[in-house]
Amino acid sequence: MIELKQIAAQGRALAPYAVELRRHFHRHPEPTSREFETVKFICGQLAELGIAYHKIPDGGILAEIRGAGLGDGPSPHVLLRADCDALTMEESETVAGMPRACRSENPGVAHMCGHDGHMAMLLGAARLLAGIDPTEIKGVIYLLFERGEEGGNCIYYVMKYIQEQGIRIDTCFALHVDPRTEVGKFALKSGPDRAGSVMFEVELIGKGGHGSRPDLANNPIDCFVAIAGALKDVRMRHIAPDRIITVNIGSVRSGSKRNIVPESLKFNGTARLFDVETGKLFKERLHAVIESMAALYGCRAVYQEFSGPSLSVNNDPTAAQLAQEALAELFGADAVEEADIDMTAESFSTLSTYYPSVMARLGVWDKARGEAAGLHKPEFDLDERALPYGIAAYAAYALRCLDRRPAFQFAPFQGDADALLRYTDRPVPARYDPPES
């Protein structure tokens, strides 16, 4: 059995490599589902390491490290996951008054969710694992570089490929950077961890006119105000008090002149929750509110998106315990904290629906800079000193799982990727890769 203290040391030795990779990805971000150059770069790194891989069209990259020390019986198969896409937003020039270590060179796109760090750490772990004596790797380790995590649902194409090829996976592990946790610390919990979501984008079409005669028009702004007011009551009147749910309207767009009644209005938003039945009830009530108010105000509702509820990330108890023990062995018991519930959504939920899985949060908060900006904010940045911790964590989970062969008590979703898409009421994701010749 490999001593995990050696893995921690090897992770630290790979820090310059990981920093170089992270800065490359940060300078060259690509938006959700369009990570074309990012994929080419990752494939090049894997090829240099001699690691076999397959490009999944519109899904990502699935690489494989097959050990030689398989032993008796079926060998375990572990999947380690990182996501690849960036956000369509501008980053700030400075963080806490200090210049960034590197800046995005792609206007309007930036890695404000830390995926640049995720890719760098998983490639670092790939390099670490590729350098281990194959007889010490007692099974198969898959490395998944997932595209389209930020709403693209490209994990659908990954699951289609895994299921069609009959690829066996026994457990999955992922990291997500956490600006609320200090460098050198991990936050981890068993059970529900990241929320599922309902996503809606609706256009209200009324009747335009002049502000001097609103009685001759049907103003969609009035209709929206009524919908927004009624929406606040849904939580109190229809959702049980022990069910967690948050609702947000993120964008409202209508009109251009103060004296003109606009013909249409678009609004969009999300609800976050932890169980499908609550999500379905909220969605049902939201639809009833929209339709009733549209009828009352003489408008017509067009649903440009009305999907979900997607599933929440559920950390398997056995996988979470294995991760906690591996992290404590790497960095000491004090390095692992109990995580709180996070209401953000994560496509890792698909993997945790099919396989016993765990997602740990990696601290990237630079305490010297003061209060850190949250994910998806222009001022977000990660402390690059965290990268070696993530490299070691990825490798350690895989190696300990292969050594210990834990018995997972897990009930997977009964159905293929298309059945899961129907269950969560989501559309087939858009495709952007050119057809294979």
Steps between C-alpha positions, in 0.01 A plus 500: 500500500636842403576733789279806450761729653703424186203605289477830688869563436464417132205739479715779642775418249248542218398848613692687223345276234149556640548877525618513139196302386257704708631826355479363147136403550426832671645700211308296242149440637223366280125513564273213585483221238754677274825397668667403171856625561484396865426143393791502252737625769392236754534225240851622427593482868358148533686387188828630642436295814425188296146477638235351272190713448185533295336826391126478554331730246334791685573324830867528589799270542508164673855384570603166649787386721493120526706350778699179489439396861140393454507200736221245531142567404353802322729799533346829620438779251520859632405816310657838582323800352589861413291750301630714214274793413519867596232764559386768258596798715784746551744455787625788712846641432605467864415287801502672842692787344775276362560402135391154389768241433353465150208641300256361247601576142153414370275805548171423670607153618675421829565211737305645792396160630844346539481244223846608386625372834298179475655411163851587618465283811361199315777521240745526790347187651525331159871579489544374856312175431679444169828502691397229748612142452202338318508206744406745776180596315257221582223580258393756242495878542294710261562872461196694377541853368137601472377773268198723545463479877358853518155408372604328177415154641777345290519226762208349308732415209759367744245266657375388159855402406570323830176304481526413130859379546414302812768676705500392861532766771489417870537847653560863402689783666507872424639817649357850487694804611345683795581867569344473846755242616864577571783351296610167646147410613226288347126514567311176466168350603300184451154516343340787300770750413414706188147591396297408197328772302198608300591740220249729332509761226163639402380763254177684575339634184242772552373784288714808450375855499558856617545598863219757468243220445603193700138387487551425130805282567583187700822580678719189558687691773183512708456127441856427612465706817193295592688175427798608711270591789311170485824305471603611848193326643573163338763411760267575792175359360612189314842377622532315831704693757759220534584517127789723396440717194631834375360698206665776299400709198826591335399708199207710382511665158229720349435835339724784388304825542314645796189596304456174309324190625725209388357205317706235677710425807750221568595377845707209620612341821558186701378313803744289705391197700602158622222261403325443171146503640547849647638614166207357308251663738672838468506471123132409490406799715725737305330393178157554658600850618634599158196371312244655735670841505550496125129439453410772750723759332421406140843356424629176353786307660764334281732260684844525342640281777310324775717208608581294804506428777852372454642277768705600801850374574477228762827397664495126563580427870765237421664716234494803730660300783770370264573855380513637853743229611722549195512879549577461869779256420639747246481822699387419855157473662477878545508547123144369456200706612129421499348672196173687510226451241570686177203620293697523175425236238759262357499261204695256719150409621465281191801291600383482862164372373659206319804426720599536868678834488640781708586863432737676738555874520857623479590818685641773274456796734812712541450624857758778453277667240209527737143403414484298179256555214259216430483281192350655186601849611738724301735526800533125555852359497662188638817472702732287288660355814191275517581314177742241651236410759252425224750295299571278800131472592401373154778240497450392861128430464561280197790308653326440834186381326702256287685373807202461732228396254217640715157338484258774394134462594355702215182500293566661158243668282321233299519624144740627237605859432189563290276372778674734746448790259128425491484454877651844558298657216803643325555543125766315304807727526605706202791365296788717380770259387524453122369162379766229492616422149 
